[in-house]
Amino acid sequence: MSENTIETESQDDLADTEVIEPTEVETADDESSSSREEEQETFPRSYVEKLRKEAAGHRDRAKRADGLAQRLHFATVEATGRLADARDLPFDESHLEDSDALTGAIDALLADKPHLATRKPSGNIGQGVGTVTETVSLGGILRAGAM
């Protein structure tokens, strides 16, 4: 029963409170929004178009700079000659600024994936131009191959 009395008392308190009608609140918002619009500063259309055009130019330049930075990274990695395909090393701007970071990244990549290393044969592998002999003899050919 005590619960019922508590609920009744709270309902009585609600009945005593003053109710604000929504129309009063809406008119106050309308007046404040219209005053805000009057206070808000607007710029001429030509000025806004100029700013937008300038911003578009900056975006285009940034895209070109990103493309050039990626091409430079590719060329720098390719110039090291340590990777069979320079595109195997992902682009990182720190590689452009610090050659030690580039070397470390290539070392780490080759440690994880040694099959990406360049495969340039060196020394005499039995192909290409050899020593020219005046006469052809089987013994001369065997001696040239033994060196």
SULSUL-V609142 format. One record per residue. N is the residue number from 1. RES is the residue in three letters. SS is DSSP state (hx for helix, st for strand, lp for the rest). NEAR is the number of other ideal C-beta (glycine too) atoms within 10 Angstrom. Layout:
n->N res->RES ss->SS near->NEAR
n->N res->RES ss->SS near->NEAR
//
This chain:
n->1 res->MET ss->lp near->5
n->2 res->SER ss->hx near->6
n->3 res->GLU ss->hx near->7
n->4 res->ASN ss->hx near->8
n->5 res->THR ss->hx near->9
n->6 res->ILE ss->hx near->10
n->7 res->GLU ss->hx near->10
n->8 res->THR ss->hx near->10
n->9 res->GLU ss->hx near->10
n->10 res->SER ss->hx near->10
n->11 res->GLN ss->hx near->9
n->12 res->ASP ss->hx near->9
n->13 res->ASP ss->hx near->9
n->14 res->LEU ss->hx near->9
n->15 res->ALA ss->hx near->8
n->16 res->ASP ss->hx near->6
n->17 res->THR ss->lp near->7
n->18 res->GLU ss->lp near->4
n->19 res->VAL ss->lp near->7
n->20 res->ILE ss->lp near->8
n->21 res->GLU ss->lp near->7
n->22 res->PRO ss->hx near->8
n->23 res->THR ss->hx near->8
n->24 res->GLU ss->hx near->8
n->25 res->VAL ss->hx near->10
n->26 res->GLU ss->hx near->10
n->27 res->THR ss->hx near->10
n->28 res->ALA ss->hx near->10
n->29 res->ASP ss->hx near->9
n->30 res->ASP ss->hx near->10
n->31 res->GLU ss->hx near->10
n->32 res->SER ss->hx near->10
n->33 res->SER ss->hx near->10
n->34 res->SER ss->hx near->10
n->35 res->SER ss->hx near->10
n->36 res->ARG ss->hx near->9
n->37 res->GLU ss->hx near->9
n->38 res->GLU ss->hx near->7
n->39 res->GLU ss->hx near->7
n->40 res->GLN ss->lp near->7
n->41 res->GLU ss->lp near->4
n->42 res->THR ss->lp near->8
n->43 res->PHE ss->lp near->9
n->44 res->PRO ss->lp near->8
n->45 res->ARG ss->hx near->8
n->46 res->SER ss->hx near->8
n->47 res->TYR ss->hx near->10
n->48 res->VAL ss->hx near->11
n->49 res->GLU ss->hx near->10
n->50 res->LYS ss->hx near->12
n->51 res->LEU ss->hx near->11
n->52 res->ARG ss->hx near->10
n->53 res->LYS ss->hx near->10
n->54 res->GLU ss->hx near->10
n->55 res->ALA ss->hx near->10
n->56 res->ALA ss->hx near->10
n->57 res->GLY ss->hx near->10
n->58 res->HIS ss->hx near->10
n->59 res->ARG ss->hx near->10
n->60 res->ASP ss->hx near->10
n->61 res->ARG ss->hx near->10
n->62 res->ALA ss->hx near->10
n->63 res->LYS ss->hx near->10
n->64 res->ARG ss->hx near->10
n->65 res->ALA ss->hx near->10
n->66 res->ASP ss->hx near->12
n->67 res->GLY ss->hx near->10
n->68 res->LEU ss->hx near->10
n->69 res->ALA ss->hx near->14
n->70 res->GLN ss->hx near->14
n->71 res->ARG ss->hx near->11
n->72 res->LEU ss->hx near->13
n->73 res->HIS ss->hx near->20
n->74 res->PHE ss->hx near->15
n->75 res->ALA ss->hx near->10
n->76 res->THR ss->hx near->15
n->77 res->VAL ss->hx near->22
n->78 res->GLU ss->hx near->14
n->79 res->ALA ss->hx near->9
n->80 res->THR ss->hx near->14
n->81 res->GLY ss->lp near->10
n->82 res->ARG ss->lp near->17
n->83 res->LEU ss->st near->18
n->84 res->ALA ss->lp near->12
n->85 res->ASP ss->lp near->11
n->86 res->ALA ss->hx near->17
n->87 res->ARG ss->hx near->12
n->88 res->ASP ss->hx near->15
n->89 res->LEU ss->lp near->23
n->90 res->PRO ss->lp near->9
n->91 res->PHE ss->lp near->15
n->92 res->ASP ss->lp near->13
n->93 res->GLU ss->hx near->12
n->94 res->SER ss->hx near->11
n->95 res->HIS ss->hx near->22
n->96 res->LEU ss->hx near->15
n->97 res->GLU ss->hx near->9
n->98 res->ASP ss->lp near->13
n->99 res->SER ss->hx near->11
n->100 res->ASP ss->hx near->9
n->101 res->ALA ss->hx near->14
n->102 res->LEU ss->hx near->19
n->103 res->THR ss->hx near->13
n->104 res->GLY ss->hx near->13
n->105 res->ALA ss->hx near->17
n->106 res->ILE ss->hx near->20
n->107 res->ASP ss->hx near->11
n->108 res->ALA ss->hx near->11
n->109 res->LEU ss->hx near->18
n->110 res->LEU ss->hx near->17
n->111 res->ALA ss->hx near->8
n->112 res->ASP ss->hx near->8
n->113 res->LYS ss->lp near->11
n->114 res->PRO ss->hx near->8
n->115 res->HIS ss->hx near->8
n->116 res->LEU ss->hx near->15
n->117 res->ALA ss->st near->14
n->118 res->THR ss->lp near->11
n->119 res->ARG ss->lp near->6
n->120 res->LYS ss->lp near->7
n->121 res->PRO ss->lp near->7
n->122 res->SER ss->lp near->5
n->123 res->GLY ss->lp near->5
n->124 res->ASN ss->lp near->11
n->125 res->ILE ss->lp near->7
n->126 res->GLY ss->lp near->7
n->127 res->GLN ss->lp near->7
n->128 res->GLY ss->lp near->6
n->129 res->VAL ss->lp near->5
n->130 res->GLY ss->lp near->12
n->131 res->THR ss->lp near->8
n->132 res->VAL ss->lp near->6
n->133 res->THR ss->lp near->11
n->134 res->GLU ss->lp near->6
n->135 res->THR ss->lp near->5
n->136 res->VAL ss->lp near->7
n->137 res->SER ss->lp near->10
n->138 res->LEU ss->hx near->7
n->139 res->GLY ss->hx near->7
n->140 res->GLY ss->hx near->13
n->141 res->ILE ss->hx near->12
n->142 res->LEU ss->hx near->9
n->143 res->ARG ss->hx near->12
n->144 res->ALA ss->hx near->13
n->145 res->GLY ss->hx near->10
n->146 res->ALA ss->hx near->6
n->147 res->MET ss->lp near->7
//
